[in-house]
Amino acid sequence: MLLLPRTEYCGVMIMKKWIKERYLIPLGVWFVIYMALFLYLEIYEPEEVHLIACGMDHRIPYIQAFIYPYLSWFPYLGVCAYLAIRNLEEKDYKKIIFILTSGMNVFLMISYVWPTGLNLREGIQYDTAVLSGHLMQFVQTVDTPKSVFPSMHVYVTLVFQYTLEMQTDRLPAPGIWMGRFLAVSIILSTMFTKQHSVLDVLGAVLMFGMLAGACACSCVRTKRLQSRENC
C-alpha cells in the first residue's frame, strides 16, 4: 500500500475537507453552467443592443498601461478565493457565496433581457511598441464589447474585497491595504482601458450594495428573532 508523506497526507485531507464543507463541487457545476450561458450571450445576436455611455466616459482618457491592473484581476481573485475558503466562518462564507452567485446570475438575466454594448473603443490606437499595447489589443480582440452592464469585473472585485474586509482580524494590515489598492486599481482600469462605461461601474456598485445590504438586514433580523426566542 502506497503511503503518502505526512505533509502530503495532511494536504489531501484538508483539500477533501474543503471540497465537502466549502461546497466546491456545487460551485464548480454552477460556474460551468454560468460560463456556458455567458458564452451563449457572446455569440447571440439580439435584435437591439442598448449602448451604454455617459458624458464622463469621454472625459476619462484611454491609458493602455491600465491593462496591467486590469489583468491583475485574475491573480487577485485567486488569492482572495483561497483566503476566503481557508479563513471565513461558515456563516460569512455562505453570505459571500449568496452575494457572488446572485449578482452574477442577475447579470446574465439583464444581459439576456436587456442586451447592452459599448462603442467607446472606436478610434483606439494600440501602441504595439510596448507590451501594454500588445496586451490591450489582445484583450479587446477576445473580449467583445457586449453584455457590459453591470460590470462583472467590478462586481466580483467588490465581492472578493469584501471577503478580505471580513478577515481584518486574521490577515496582516499591509495585506488588507494591498488588497484595497488592487481593488481600486482594477475598478479604475475598467474605465481607463475603455472596457466599461462609468455607468457599468456604478451599476455594479449599486448591485453589490443592494445584495450586501439585503444580507446584512437578514442577519440582523435573524439575530433579533433568536434573542426574542431566548427571552
Backbone as CSV, one residue per row, in Angstrom:
resi,resn,N_x,N_y,N_z,CA_x,CA_y,CA_z,C_x,C_y,C_z
1,MET,0.847,-1.197,0.000,0.000,0.000,0.000,0.889,1.256,0.000
2,LEU,0.601,2.170,-0.917,1.397,3.376,-1.041,0.997,4.369,0.048
3,LEU,1.999,4.755,0.849,1.748,5.704,1.926,2.289,7.069,1.531
4,LEU,1.477,8.088,1.723,1.892,9.451,1.417,2.700,10.013,2.580
5,PRO,3.694,10.874,2.284,4.381,11.577,3.376,3.369,12.348,4.207
6,ARG,3.716,12.607,5.457,2.765,13.232,6.381,2.255,14.572,5.854
7,THR,3.156,15.401,5.303,2.733,16.715,4.818,1.757,16.582,3.646
8,GLU,2.042,15.648,2.715,1.151,15.445,1.575,-0.184,14.873,2.031
9,TYR,-0.152,13.957,3.004,-1.389,13.366,3.525,-2.264,14.443,4.146
10,CYS,-1.648,15.343,4.926,-2.410,16.429,5.545,-3.012,17.333,4.482
11,GLY,-2.233,17.583,3.422,-2.735,18.426,2.337,-3.936,17.812,1.653
12,VAL,-3.887,16.510,1.428,-5.011,15.806,0.794,-6.244,15.856,1.679
13,MET,-6.064,15.646,2.970,-7.195,15.661,3.895,-7.829,17.049,3.972
14,ILE,-6.980,18.087,3.981,-7.513,19.454,4.013,-8.312,19.738,2.750
15,MET,-7.786,19.292,1.604,-8.496,19.514,0.342,-9.843,18.797,0.333
16,LYS,-9.883,17.564,0.829,-11.150,16.825,0.893,-12.145,17.540,1.806
17,LYS,-11.629,18.087,2.906,-12.491,18.808,3.835,-13.057,20.060,3.183
18,TRP,-12.221,20.794,2.457,-12.678,21.999,1.772,-13.715,21.676,0.704
19,ILE,-13.465,20.612,-0.048,-14.407,20.229,-1.109,-15.786,19.942,-0.523
20,LYS,-15.803,19.284,0.630,-17.074,18.914,1.254,-17.728,20.091,1.959
21,GLU,-16.955,20.802,2.784,-17.534,21.832,3.648,-17.668,23.188,2.971
22,ARG,-16.929,23.419,1.890,-16.980,24.711,1.198,-17.748,24.631,-0.119
23,TYR,-18.442,23.520,-0.326,-19.348,23.371,-1.475,-18.634,23.607,-2.808
24,LEU,-17.398,23.123,-2.919,-16.622,23.407,-4.118,-17.156,22.681,-5.353
25,ILE,-17.735,21.497,-5.168,-18.288,20.784,-6.326,-19.549,21.472,-6.839
26,PRO,-20.536,21.792,-5.979,-21.695,22.553,-6.481,-21.301,23.888,-7.101
27,LEU,-20.320,24.570,-6.513,-19.860,25.833,-7.076,-19.219,25.618,-8.447
28,GLY,-18.480,24.536,-8.585,-17.860,24.225,-9.873,-18.903,23.953,-10.944
29,VAL,-19.954,23.210,-10.580,-21.031,22.926,-11.533,-21.742,24.220,-11.928
30,TRP,-22.039,25.055,-10.920,-22.686,26.347,-11.218,-21.825,27.187,-12.149
31,PHE,-20.517,27.213,-11.906,-19.634,28.053,-12.715,-19.578,27.564,-14.163
32,VAL,-19.580,26.262,-14.362,-19.581,25.723,-15.731,-20.855,26.146,-16.462
33,ILE,-21.997,26.037,-15.774,-23.272,26.451,-16.380,-23.260,27.948,-16.657
34,TYR,-22.752,28.714,-15.699,-22.678,30.175,-15.869,-21.851,30.534,-17.095
35,MET,-20.674,29.923,-17.238,-19.801,30.240,-18.367,-20.429,29.819,-19.692
36,ALA,-21.165,28.708,-19.688,-21.838,28.276,-20.913,-22.882,29.305,-21.342
37,LEU,-23.649,29.812,-20.375,-24.660,30.834,-20.683,-24.004,32.143,-21.101
38,PHE,-22.890,32.491,-20.455,-22.180,33.720,-20.815,-21.637,33.636,-22.239
39,LEU,-21.062,32.489,-22.609,-20.545,32.317,-23.968,-21.678,32.346,-24.992
40,TYR,-22.840,31.838,-24.595,-24.006,31.935,-25.486,-24.360,33.393,-25.747
41,LEU,-24.331,34.206,-24.688,-24.631,35.630,-24.850,-23.588,36.321,-25.722
42,GLU,-22.356,35.811,-25.708,-21.302,36.399,-26.522,-21.553,36.185,-28.017
43,ILE,-22.130,35.030,-28.367,-22.360,34.741,-29.786,-23.796,35.048,-30.206
44,TYR,-24.666,35.254,-29.228,-26.073,35.555,-29.509,-26.186,36.965,-30.093
45,GLU,-26.941,37.092,-31.182,-27.135,38.385,-31.840,-28.547,38.888,-31.566
46,PRO,-28.713,39.793,-30.601,-30.050,40.307,-30.273,-30.554,41.263,-31.354
47,GLU,-31.862,41.484,-31.368,-32.435,42.400,-32.342,-32.009,43.835,-32.073
48,GLU,-31.824,44.182,-30.822,-31.447,45.545,-30.462,-30.431,45.523,-29.328
49,VAL,-29.394,46.337,-29.462,-28.374,46.458,-28.433,-28.416,47.873,-27.864
50,HIS,-28.486,47.998,-26.564,-28.538,49.296,-25.903,-27.109,49.735,-25.556
51,LEU,-26.645,50.786,-26.217,-25.294,51.278,-25.983,-25.242,52.036,-24.664
52,ILE,-24.276,51.670,-23.844,-24.109,52.292,-22.530,-23.030,53.374,-22.639
53,ALA,-23.376,54.591,-22.272,-22.408,55.691,-22.321,-22.936,56.873,-21.536
54,CYS,-22.010,57.713,-21.066,-22.388,58.956,-20.402,-21.286,59.975,-20.653
55,GLY,-21.533,61.211,-20.275,-20.570,62.273,-20.535,-19.216,62.027,-19.915
56,MET,-19.192,61.397,-18.733,-17.922,61.148,-18.043,-17.012,60.227,-18.842
57,ASP,-17.596,59.330,-19.620,-16.792,58.380,-20.396,-15.836,59.098,-21.343
58,HIS,-16.276,60.208,-21.904,-15.457,60.931,-22.879,-14.436,61.841,-22.206
59,ARG,-14.576,62.064,-20.907,-13.607,62.852,-20.159,-12.497,61.982,-19.575
60,ILE,-12.761,60.696,-19.476,-11.752,59.765,-18.952,-10.849,59.346,-20.106
61,PRO,-9.550,59.602,-20.018,-8.656,59.255,-21.134,-8.409,57.753,-21.238
62,TYR,-8.057,57.349,-22.439,-7.640,55.959,-22.646,-6.159,55.851,-22.294
63,ILE,-5.833,55.012,-21.327,-4.442,54.812,-20.899,-4.161,53.311,-20.928
64,GLN,-3.413,52.876,-21.928,-3.247,51.436,-22.111,-2.423,50.782,-21.009
65,ALA,-1.651,51.560,-20.247,-0.888,50.983,-19.135,-1.798,50.400,-18.065
66,PHE,-3.072,50.824,-18.058,-4.016,50.287,-17.081,-4.397,48.843,-17.393
67,ILE,-3.877,48.307,-18.487,-4.121,46.894,-18.772,-3.473,46.017,-17.702
68,TYR,-2.419,46.509,-17.064,-1.748,45.707,-16.038,-2.630,45.503,-14.802
69,PRO,-3.180,46.566,-14.209,-4.123,46.303,-13.099,-5.374,45.569,-13.576
70,TYR,-5.782,45.797,-14.837,-6.961,45.092,-15.352,-6.715,43.579,-15.339
71,LEU,-5.533,43.162,-15.779,-5.217,41.726,-15.814,-4.834,41.182,-14.445
72,SER,-4.455,42.067,-13.514,-4.132,41.595,-12.164,-5.368,41.054,-11.459
73,TRP,-6.537,41.294,-12.054,-7.802,40.768,-11.529,-7.737,39.264,-11.299
74,PHE,-7.095,38.544,-12.216,-7.098,37.082,-12.134,-6.286,36.557,-10.952
75,PRO,-5.023,36.957,-10.765,-4.326,36.508,-9.544,-4.955,37.059,-8.272
76,TYR,-5.507,38.270,-8.343,-6.186,38.862,-7.184,-7.335,37.972,-6.740
77,LEU,-8.159,37.524,-7.701,-9.284,36.651,-7.366,-8.802,35.324,-6.803
78,GLY,-7.726,34.796,-7.377,-7.208,33.513,-6.912,-6.771,33.571,-5.454
79,VAL,-6.042,34.625,-5.096,-5.579,34.772,-3.709,-6.761,34.986,-2.771
80,CYS,-7.695,35.866,-3.171,-8.857,36.147,-2.316,-9.722,34.902,-2.120
81,ALA,-9.902,34.123,-3.183,-10.714,32.906,-3.079,-10.060,31.911,-2.120
82,TYR,-8.745,31.748,-2.227,-8.035,30.829,-1.338,-8.185,31.256,0.122
83,LEU,-8.000,32.549,0.389,-8.102,33.040,1.761,-9.525,32.906,2.296
84,ALA,-10.515,33.131,1.430,-11.914,33.000,1.866,-12.232,31.554,2.226
85,ILE,-11.791,30.627,1.399,-12.031,29.201,1.658,-11.333,28.776,2.940
86,ARG,-10.146,29.278,3.159,-9.354,28.861,4.336,-9.818,29.511,5.624
87,ASN,-10.213,30.794,5.577,-10.381,31.558,6.808,-11.809,31.888,7.224
88,LEU,-12.711,32.050,6.276,-14.030,32.566,6.631,-14.836,31.570,7.459
89,GLU,-15.578,32.095,8.427,-16.514,31.263,9.165,-17.655,30.846,8.239
90,GLU,-18.336,29.781,8.615,-19.349,29.210,7.720,-20.435,30.216,7.351
91,LYS,-20.920,30.983,8.330,-22.000,31.922,8.032,-21.533,33.030,7.086
92,ASP,-20.300,33.506,7.264,-19.759,34.528,6.370,-19.495,33.951,4.980
93,TYR,-19.026,32.715,4.947,-18.751,32.064,3.666,-20.038,31.893,2.865
94,LYS,-21.110,31.449,3.542,-22.398,31.292,2.861,-22.929,32.639,2.361
95,LYS,-22.710,33.679,3.154,-23.153,35.017,2.748,-22.441,35.449,1.467
96,ILE,-21.132,35.204,1.410,-20.357,35.583,0.229,-20.795,34.789,-0.991
97,ILE,-21.029,33.510,-0.810,-21.480,32.675,-1.933,-22.811,33.183,-2.461
98,PHE,-23.714,33.562,-1.566,-25.015,34.083,-1.993,-24.845,35.381,-2.773
99,ILE,-24.056,36.314,-2.235,-23.870,37.604,-2.900,-23.211,37.415,-4.264
100,LEU,-22.177,36.579,-4.319,-21.443,36.368,-5.571,-22.317,35.738,-6.642
101,THR,-22.942,34.607,-6.323,-23.715,33.889,-7.337,-24.994,34.640,-7.710
102,SER,-25.630,35.286,-6.753,-26.856,36.031,-7.053,-26.566,37.175,-8.019
103,GLY,-25.512,37.941,-7.728,-25.176,39.056,-8.599,-24.805,38.607,-9.998
104,MET,-24.048,37.533,-10.112,-23.638,37.052,-11.431,-24.829,36.483,-12.201
105,ASN,-25.769,35.865,-11.487,-26.982,35.374,-12.143,-27.863,36.523,-12.619
106,VAL,-27.955,37.579,-11.795,-28.720,38.760,-12.202,-28.101,39.379,-13.453
107,PHE,-26.784,39.406,-13.505,-26.085,39.930,-14.685,-26.485,39.166,-15.946
108,LEU,-26.524,37.841,-15.866,-26.935,37.045,-17.024,-28.362,37.378,-17.452
109,MET,-29.232,37.532,-16.474,-30.629,37.841,-16.777,-30.744,39.210,-17.462
110,ILE,-30.034,40.202,-16.920,-30.067,41.538,-17.519,-29.518,41.489,-18.947
111,SER,-28.424,40.770,-19.134,-27.787,40.710,-20.447,-28.681,40.047,-21.485
112,TYR,-29.529,39.119,-21.049,-30.429,38.438,-21.993,-31.668,39.288,-22.274
113,VAL,-32.260,39.845,-21.222,-33.498,40.626,-21.379,-33.219,42.004,-21.968
114,TRP,-32.105,42.604,-21.580,-31.770,43.970,-21.994,-30.329,43.981,-22.488
115,PRO,-30.068,43.508,-23.701,-28.697,43.408,-24.226,-28.008,44.771,-24.270
116,THR,-26.774,44.809,-23.808,-26.025,46.067,-23.755,-24.715,45.947,-24.520
117,GLY,-24.166,47.104,-24.870,-22.904,47.128,-25.588,-22.216,48.469,-25.415
118,LEU,-21.008,48.583,-25.976,-20.204,49.799,-25.891,-19.714,50.207,-27.274
119,ASN,-19.517,51.497,-27.460,-18.814,51.972,-28.655,-17.632,52.858,-28.254
120,LEU,-17.158,52.703,-27.019,-16.076,53.536,-26.500,-14.717,53.162,-27.082
121,ARG,-14.618,51.991,-27.677,-13.319,51.543,-28.180,-13.018,52.070,-29.585
122,GLU,-13.991,52.687,-30.214,-13.793,53.166,-31.579,-12.703,54.233,-31.608
123,GLY,-11.777,54.054,-32.522,-10.699,55.020,-32.673,-9.489,54.753,-31.811
124,ILE,-9.523,53.706,-30.990,-8.371,53.391,-30.149,-7.208,52.923,-31.019
125,GLN,-6.033,53.465,-30.770,-4.816,53.042,-31.460,-3.890,52.379,-30.453
126,TYR,-3.491,51.151,-30.756,-2.652,50.388,-29.844,-1.176,50.652,-30.138
127,ASP,-0.466,51.060,-29.108,0.970,51.275,-29.251,1.675,49.938,-29.038
128,THR,1.834,49.189,-30.112,2.407,47.846,-30.009,3.926,47.855,-29.889
129,ALA,4.493,49.044,-29.736,5.936,49.120,-29.488,6.260,48.724,-28.055
130,VAL,5.221,48.677,-27.214,5.404,48.282,-25.817,4.452,47.133,-25.503
131,LEU,4.774,46.393,-24.428,3.992,45.209,-24.073,2.542,45.544,-23.779
132,SER,2.305,46.669,-23.105,0.931,47.026,-22.732,0.043,47.163,-23.968
133,GLY,0.611,47.657,-25.070,-0.163,47.786,-26.300,-0.569,46.437,-26.854
134,HIS,0.356,45.474,-26.838,0.039,44.115,-27.305,-1.028,43.488,-26.423
135,LEU,-0.870,43.634,-25.116,-1.840,43.050,-24.190,-3.221,43.680,-24.378
136,MET,-3.251,44.997,-24.529,-4.521,45.690,-24.699,-5.218,45.244,-25.978
137,GLN,-4.460,45.127,-27.048,-5.026,44.690,-28.319,-5.570,43.274,-28.219
138,PHE,-4.826,42.404,-27.549,-5.265,41.013,-27.396,-6.549,40.932,-26.587
139,VAL,-6.588,41.641,-25.446,-7.773,41.599,-24.579,-9.001,42.086,-25.322
140,GLN,-8.885,43.185,-26.052,-10.056,43.738,-26.710,-10.413,42.994,-27.990
141,THR,-9.518,42.115,-28.440,-9.844,41.237,-29.561,-10.698,40.067,-29.107
142,VAL,-10.354,39.503,-27.937,-11.075,38.325,-27.454,-12.284,38.682,-26.597
143,ASP,-12.281,39.886,-26.027,-13.379,40.315,-25.153,-14.240,41.325,-25.902
144,THR,-15.351,40.863,-26.432,-16.206,41.731,-27.228,-16.926,42.744,-26.344
145,PRO,-17.241,43.936,-26.879,-17.946,44.961,-26.086,-19.440,44.683,-26.013
146,LYS,-19.793,43.508,-25.509,-21.185,43.100,-25.373,-21.436,42.675,-23.935
147,SER,-22.711,42.725,-23.520,-23.094,42.297,-22.162,-22.193,42.967,-21.124
148,VAL,-22.274,44.295,-21.083,-21.336,45.060,-20.253,-21.953,45.610,-18.964
149,PHE,-23.273,45.587,-18.857,-23.926,46.212,-17.701,-24.652,45.180,-16.840
150,PRO,-24.414,45.193,-15.529,-23.341,45.896,-14.819,-22.015,45.187,-15.012
151,SER,-20.919,45.874,-14.748,-19.592,45.292,-14.964,-19.319,44.164,-13.973
152,MET,-19.112,42.951,-14.508,-18.766,41.836,-13.636,-17.327,41.941,-13.147
153,HIS,-16.479,42.595,-13.922,-15.107,42.828,-13.480,-15.123,43.620,-12.169
154,VAL,-15.990,44.604,-12.105,-16.093,45.441,-10.912,-16.864,44.723,-9.809
155,TYR,-17.974,44.109,-10.165,-18.814,43.458,-9.150,-18.056,42.365,-8.406
156,VAL,-17.401,41.494,-9.143,-16.683,40.389,-8.500,-15.520,40.924,-7.669
157,THR,-14.883,41.993,-8.132,-13.816,42.619,-7.340,-14.352,43.104,-6.001
158,LEU,-15.504,43.753,-6.005,-16.100,44.244,-4.756,-16.438,43.092,-3.815
159,VAL,-16.975,42.011,-4.368,-17.334,40.858,-3.531,-16.089,40.264,-2.884
160,PHE,-15.023,40.096,-3.661,-13.828,39.461,-3.116,-13.074,40.396,-2.162
161,GLN,-13.130,41.701,-2.410,-12.539,42.614,-1.441,-13.330,42.583,-0.135
162,TYR,-14.615,42.370,-0.245,-15.470,42.229,0.935,-15.013,41.047,1.789
163,THR,-14.575,39.970,1.120,-14.082,38.819,1.878,-12.821,39.186,2.659
164,LEU,-11.970,40.019,2.060,-10.759,40.439,2.783,-11.116,41.309,3.984
165,GLU,-12.120,42.170,3.815,-12.528,43.037,4.926,-13.089,42.218,6.082
166,MET,-13.612,41.035,5.790,-14.110,40.146,6.846,-12.975,39.477,7.624
167,GLN,-11.745,39.587,7.099,-10.619,38.878,7.704,-9.582,39.825,8.300
168,THR,-9.998,41.027,8.647,-9.038,42.001,9.183,-8.399,41.535,10.494
169,ASP,-9.076,40.616,11.195,-8.516,40.111,12.455,-7.598,38.912,12.233
170,ARG,-7.514,38.437,10.977,-6.712,37.243,10.698,-5.584,37.487,9.704
171,LEU,-5.668,38.585,8.976,-4.659,38.896,7.969,-3.883,40.133,8.390
172,PRO,-2.606,40.227,8.008,-1.814,41.414,8.366,-2.366,42.662,7.690
173,ALA,-2.272,43.787,8.373,-2.806,45.053,7.855,-2.235,45.409,6.478
174,PRO,-0.916,45.215,6.239,-0.392,45.528,4.903,-1.066,44.716,3.794
175,GLY,-1.432,43.470,4.098,-2.113,42.639,3.112,-3.503,43.169,2.790
176,ILE,-4.217,43.629,3.816,-5.545,44.210,3.605,-5.438,45.468,2.756
177,TRP,-4.454,46.317,3.059,-4.292,47.563,2.301,-3.840,47.287,0.876
178,MET,-3.029,46.256,0.689,-2.641,45.877,-0.671,-3.860,45.433,-1.461
179,GLY,-4.745,44.678,-0.811,-5.983,44.263,-1.468,-6.830,45.457,-1.855
180,ARG,-6.938,46.431,-0.955,-7.722,47.636,-1.243,-7.131,48.409,-2.422
181,PHE,-5.797,48.528,-2.432,-5.129,49.228,-3.525,-5.398,48.527,-4.853
182,LEU,-5.271,47.203,-4.860,-5.516,46.443,-6.084,-6.973,46.555,-6.524
183,ALA,-7.898,46.491,-5.566,-9.322,46.571,-5.910,-9.644,47.909,-6.570
184,VAL,-9.143,48.994,-5.992,-9.384,50.319,-6.581,-8.739,50.420,-7.957
185,SER,-7.510,49.909,-8.091,-6.807,49.963,-9.375,-7.550,49.164,-10.448
186,ILE,-8.061,48.003,-10.074,-8.792,47.157,-11.018,-10.068,47.858,-11.478
187,ILE,-10.794,48.448,-10.530,-12.040,49.140,-10.880,-11.761,50.324,-11.798
188,LEU,-10.740,51.119,-11.482,-10.381,52.243,-12.346,-9.943,51.767,-13.730
189,SER,-9.237,50.637,-13.771,-8.723,50.140,-15.052,-9.833,49.812,-16.038
190,THR,-10.999,49.415,-15.536,-12.094,49.085,-16.463,-12.532,50.303,-17.263
191,MET,-12.355,51.505,-16.689,-12.749,52.739,-17.378,-11.604,53.326,-18.196
192,PHE,-10.378,53.265,-17.670,-9.244,53.826,-18.393,-8.834,52.982,-19.593
193,THR,-9.223,51.725,-19.632,-8.962,50.888,-20.806,-10.154,50.861,-21.767
194,LYS,-11.224,51.565,-21.398,-12.446,51.620,-22.206,-13.122,50.262,-22.328
195,GLN,-12.886,49.425,-21.341,-13.580,48.136,-21.280,-15.005,48.326,-20.782
196,HIS,-15.224,49.374,-19.980,-16.544,49.620,-19.419,-16.820,51.111,-19.327
197,SER,-18.106,51.424,-19.330,-18.567,52.783,-19.098,-18.628,53.047,-17.594
198,VAL,-18.634,54.318,-17.242,-18.842,54.701,-15.842,-20.165,54.132,-15.333
199,LEU,-21.163,54.083,-16.215,-22.471,53.548,-15.819,-22.392,52.063,-15.477
200,ASP,-21.547,51.323,-16.186,-21.353,49.905,-15.868,-20.785,49.744,-14.462
201,VAL,-19.827,50.601,-14.143,-19.190,50.551,-12.822,-20.193,50.911,-11.732
202,LEU,-20.943,51.981,-11.953,-21.945,52.394,-10.960,-23.016,51.322,-10.789
203,GLY,-23.399,50.672,-11.874,-24.385,49.589,-11.791,-23.884,48.444,-10.939
204,ALA,-22.596,48.115,-11.091,-22.003,47.035,-10.296,-21.949,47.415,-8.823
205,VAL,-21.564,48.661,-8.536,-21.502,49.136,-7.148,-22.895,49.102,-6.523
206,LEU,-23.887,49.554,-7.275,-25.266,49.572,-6.765,-25.765,48.160,-6.485
207,MET,-25.514,47.231,-7.403,-25.986,45.861,-7.208,-25.296,45.218,-6.011
208,PHE,-23.991,45.464,-5.864,-23.284,44.920,-4.705,-23.856,45.490,-3.415
209,GLY,-24.095,46.802,-3.397,-24.645,47.426,-2.203,-26.005,46.875,-1.829
210,MET,-26.842,46.644,-2.828,-28.186,46.121,-2.570,-28.135,44.701,-2.015
211,LEU,-27.322,43.837,-2.626,-27.265,42.443,-2.187,-26.563,42.315,-0.835
212,ALA,-25.477,43.057,-0.650,-24.779,43.014,0.641,-25.666,43.599,1.742
213,GLY,-26.387,44.673,1.398,-27.304,45.269,2.370,-28.435,44.330,2.733
214,ALA,-28.953,43.619,1.738,-30.033,42.664,1.995,-29.557,41.554,2.932
215,CYS,-28.319,41.087,2.725,-27.760,40.045,3.601,-27.582,40.577,5.017
216,ALA,-27.103,41.818,5.137,-26.898,42.409,6.462,-28.219,42.559,7.200
217,CYS,-29.259,43.008,6.498,-30.581,43.161,7.126,-31.137,41.810,7.554
218,SER,-30.906,40.792,6.727,-31.387,39.456,7.059,-30.696,38.921,8.310
219,CYS,-29.390,39.184,8.416,-28.650,38.731,9.604,-29.153,39.425,10.858
220,VAL,-29.407,40.737,10.766,-29.915,41.489,11.910,-31.283,40.967,12.330
221,ARG,-32.145,40.699,11.354,-33.483,40.191,11.645,-33.409,38.822,12.314
222,THR,-32.500,37.979,11.825,-32.343,36.643,12.408,-31.872,36.728,13.852
223,LYS,-30.921,37.622,14.121,-30.416,37.770,15.488,-31.509,38.271,16.427
224,ARG,-32.352,39.179,15.937,-33.446,39.700,16.778,-34.442,38.602,17.107
225,LEU,-34.756,37.777,16.113,-35.692,36.674,16.345,-35.121,35.678,17.344
226,GLN,-33.820,35.402,17.232,-33.182,34.456,18.152,-33.157,35.005,19.572
227,SER,-32.893,36.318,19.690,-32.866,36.923,21.029,-34.252,36.909,21.676
228,ARG,-35.308,37.087,20.877,-36.653,37.042,21.413,-37.010,35.642,21.874
229,GLU,-36.563,34.634,21.111,-36.871,33.247,21.471,-36.151,32.851,22.747
230,ASN,-34.971,33.440,22.973,-34.182,33.101,24.157,-34.685,33.811,25.410
231,CYS,-35.528,34.842,25.220,-36.032,35.600,26.390,-37.100,34.805,27.135
